[in-house]
Amino acid sequence: MIKRLTEGLKRLHNERAFSGVVQGGIFLRKMPLECAPSGYSKCGTAIAWAKRLEDERGAALVELAICVPLLLIMVFGLIDFSQMIFDNQRMSGISRQGSDLASRDAFGSEGLPPIVSALVTQGAAMNIGTQGRIILTEVGGTGTQPTILAQSESLTGITVTSAVGSGVGNPATVPANAVTVLNAGQRLFVTEVFYSYTPMTPVGGLLKTNLASTLYDVAYF
């Protein structure tokens, strides 16, 4: 009796441990007893959970495909926007430095060209000698009709048009508040800095647009 009971327990243990398919004398696969025909309901539940897991993985891939481009646009946009702000700050420093030097006759009789050359050197980190242009203008005359007394610009760089005007003796365009305080015999020095900004990242390609633009800064002293 004890021997039969022991053999029965061993057989039951083996049946619960493995259930397989034998074909041609080869054991093809193993499966838990729950997936045998006698435990079909439990096996059906396991299959349903497996299918649900596969569906969730597919949904995660779709969400990833949607979110990754948006995330890249945000990151690339932040990088380029930050770089543009930084370039504007450097341009502001160059323009203020130019007008300040000119207003103090820093180079005396040599006039404006040495100042422009010094500003180009100052903007070497931005490669402003080839990717930008610096125009320094001296404006004089009365408040009713300011005119261009002298003008100098960097020898190389992009092609731009001065917002003040061009040509010695021609009328100068300056802000209204500057015109009212410009009396006879007084001079106003205007430094304009142009810079052709090129995005650092491929955000333009992601947005299907060209983000390259010309930045501009001006200082009046």
C-alpha positions as CSV (number, residue, x, y, z in Angstrom):
1,M,0.0,0.0,0.0
2,I,2.7,2.5,1.0
3,K,4.7,1.5,-2.1
4,R,1.8,2.2,-4.4
5,L,1.0,5.5,-2.7
6,T,4.7,6.6,-3.2
7,E,4.7,5.6,-6.9
8,G,1.4,7.5,-7.4
9,L,2.8,10.7,-5.8
10,K,5.9,10.5,-8.0
11,R,3.8,10.0,-11.1
12,L,1.5,12.9,-10.1
13,H,4.6,15.1,-9.5
14,N,6.0,14.2,-12.9
15,E,2.7,14.9,-14.6
16,R,2.4,18.3,-12.9
17,A,6.0,19.2,-13.7
18,F,5.9,18.6,-17.5
19,S,3.5,18.0,-20.2
20,G,4.8,17.7,-23.7
21,V,4.2,16.5,-27.2
22,V,6.0,13.4,-28.5
23,Q,6.2,12.9,-32.2
24,G,8.5,10.3,-33.8
25,G,10.1,9.5,-30.5
26,I,11.1,13.2,-30.1
27,F,9.9,15.3,-27.2
28,L,9.1,18.6,-28.9
29,R,8.3,20.9,-26.1
30,K,7.5,21.2,-22.5
31,M,4.6,23.1,-21.0
32,P,3.1,23.5,-17.5
33,L,0.3,21.1,-16.6
34,E,-2.1,24.1,-16.6
35,C,-1.7,24.2,-20.4
36,A,-2.6,20.6,-20.9
37,P,-6.1,19.8,-22.1
38,S,-7.3,19.1,-18.6
39,G,-6.2,22.7,-17.6
40,Y,-7.4,24.5,-20.7
41,S,-9.1,27.4,-18.8
42,K,-5.9,28.3,-17.0
43,C,-3.9,28.0,-20.2
44,G,-6.4,30.3,-22.0
45,T,-6.0,32.9,-19.3
46,A,-2.2,32.8,-19.7
47,I,-2.4,33.2,-23.5
48,A,-4.8,36.2,-23.0
49,W,-2.3,37.8,-20.7
50,A,0.6,37.1,-23.2
51,K,-1.4,38.7,-26.0
52,R,-2.2,41.7,-23.9
53,L,1.4,42.1,-23.1
54,E,2.3,42.0,-26.8
55,D,-0.4,44.7,-27.5
56,E,1.0,46.9,-24.8
57,R,4.5,46.6,-26.3
58,G,3.1,47.6,-29.7
59,A,1.4,50.6,-28.2
60,A,4.6,51.6,-26.5
61,L,6.5,51.5,-29.8
62,V,3.9,53.7,-31.4
63,E,4.0,56.2,-28.6
64,L,7.8,56.2,-28.8
65,A,7.7,56.9,-32.6
66,I,5.4,59.9,-32.0
67,C,7.3,61.3,-29.0
68,V,10.9,61.0,-30.2
69,P,10.5,63.6,-33.1
70,L,8.7,66.0,-30.8
71,L,11.4,65.6,-28.1
72,L,14.2,66.2,-30.7
73,I,12.5,69.3,-32.0
74,M,12.3,70.7,-28.5
75,V,15.9,69.9,-27.6
76,F,17.3,71.2,-30.9
77,G,15.1,74.3,-30.8
78,L,16.4,75.0,-27.2
79,I,20.0,74.7,-28.4
80,D,19.6,77.0,-31.4
81,F,17.5,79.5,-29.5
82,S,20.1,79.7,-26.7
83,Q,22.9,80.1,-29.3
84,M,21.0,82.9,-31.0
85,I,20.6,84.8,-27.7
86,F,24.3,84.3,-27.0
87,D,25.3,85.7,-30.4
88,N,23.0,88.7,-29.9
89,Q,24.7,89.5,-26.6
90,R,28.1,89.4,-28.3
91,M,26.9,91.6,-31.1
92,S,25.5,94.1,-28.6
93,G,28.9,94.3,-26.9
94,I,30.6,94.9,-30.3
95,S,28.2,97.6,-31.3
96,R,28.5,99.5,-28.0
97,Q,32.3,99.2,-28.0
98,G,32.4,100.6,-31.6
99,S,30.3,103.7,-30.8
100,D,32.1,104.3,-27.5
101,L,35.5,104.2,-29.2
102,A,34.3,106.5,-32.0
103,S,32.7,109.0,-29.6
104,R,36.0,109.3,-27.7
105,D,38.1,109.7,-30.9
106,A,40.1,106.6,-29.9
107,F,42.2,106.7,-33.1
108,G,42.4,110.4,-33.6
109,S,43.0,111.5,-37.1
110,E,42.9,108.0,-38.4
111,G,39.1,108.2,-38.2
112,L,36.7,105.3,-38.3
113,P,38.5,102.5,-40.3
114,P,40.8,101.4,-37.4
115,I,37.9,101.1,-35.1
116,V,36.0,98.9,-37.6
117,S,39.1,96.7,-37.9
118,A,39.4,96.4,-34.1
119,L,35.7,95.4,-33.9
120,V,36.2,92.7,-36.6
121,T,39.1,91.3,-34.5
122,Q,36.9,91.4,-31.4
123,G,34.2,89.4,-33.3
124,A,36.7,86.8,-34.5
125,A,35.0,84.1,-32.3
126,M,31.8,84.6,-34.3
127,N,33.8,84.7,-37.6
128,I,32.1,88.0,-38.2
129,G,34.7,88.9,-40.8
130,T,33.1,86.5,-43.3
131,Q,29.7,85.7,-41.8
132,G,28.8,89.3,-40.8
133,R,29.3,93.0,-41.5
134,I,30.1,96.0,-39.3
135,I,29.2,99.5,-40.4
136,L,30.3,102.6,-38.4
137,T,28.6,105.9,-39.3
138,E,29.3,109.4,-38.0
139,V,26.2,111.6,-38.1
140,G,26.1,115.4,-37.7
141,G,24.1,118.5,-38.5
142,T,21.0,119.9,-36.9
143,G,18.1,118.0,-35.5
144,T,15.9,118.9,-38.5
145,Q,18.3,117.4,-41.1
146,P,21.0,115.1,-39.8
147,T,23.6,114.1,-42.5
148,I,26.3,111.5,-42.8
149,L,29.7,113.0,-42.1
150,A,31.8,109.8,-42.4
151,Q,31.2,106.1,-42.8
152,S,33.3,103.0,-42.7
153,E,32.5,99.3,-42.9
154,S,34.4,96.0,-42.7
155,L,36.2,95.0,-45.9
156,T,34.7,91.5,-46.1
157,G,31.5,89.8,-45.0
158,I,27.9,89.5,-46.1
159,T,26.1,92.0,-48.3
160,V,23.9,94.3,-46.2
161,T,22.3,97.8,-46.4
162,S,22.8,100.3,-43.5
163,A,19.7,101.4,-41.8
164,V,21.3,104.8,-41.3
165,G,22.0,105.4,-44.9
166,S,25.1,105.5,-47.1
167,G,27.2,108.1,-48.8
168,V,28.9,111.0,-47.1
169,G,26.7,114.1,-47.3
170,N,23.5,112.2,-47.7
171,P,20.6,112.4,-45.2
172,A,20.9,110.1,-42.2
173,T,18.1,108.1,-40.7
174,V,18.3,108.0,-36.9
175,P,15.7,107.4,-34.1
176,A,13.4,110.4,-33.4
177,N,14.7,110.8,-29.9
178,A,18.3,111.1,-31.2
179,V,17.2,113.7,-33.8
180,T,15.7,116.0,-31.2
181,V,18.9,116.2,-29.1
182,L,21.3,116.5,-32.1
183,N,22.3,120.2,-32.2
184,A,24.5,122.0,-34.6
185,G,28.1,121.0,-34.2
186,Q,27.3,117.8,-32.3
187,R,28.1,114.3,-33.6
188,L,26.3,111.0,-33.3
189,F,28.2,107.7,-33.8
190,V,26.2,104.7,-35.0
191,T,27.6,101.2,-35.0
192,E,25.6,98.5,-36.9
193,V,26.5,94.8,-36.6
194,F,25.0,92.3,-39.0
195,Y,25.5,88.6,-38.6
196,S,24.3,85.7,-40.7
197,Y,23.2,83.1,-38.2
198,T,23.3,79.4,-39.2
199,P,21.5,76.9,-36.9
200,M,23.7,74.4,-35.1
201,T,21.2,71.5,-35.2
202,P,19.1,70.0,-38.0
203,V,15.9,71.4,-36.4
204,G,15.1,73.1,-39.7
205,G,15.1,69.8,-41.5
206,L,12.7,68.4,-38.9
207,L,10.4,71.4,-39.3
208,K,10.8,71.4,-43.1
209,T,11.9,75.1,-43.0
210,N,15.0,77.2,-43.3
211,L,15.8,78.9,-40.0
212,A,18.9,80.7,-41.2
213,S,18.5,84.5,-40.7
214,T,20.5,87.7,-40.4
215,L,20.8,89.1,-36.9
216,Y,21.1,92.8,-36.3
217,D,22.2,95.1,-33.5
218,V,22.9,98.8,-33.4
219,A,24.3,101.3,-30.8
220,Y,24.0,105.1,-30.8
221,F,26.5,107.2,-28.9
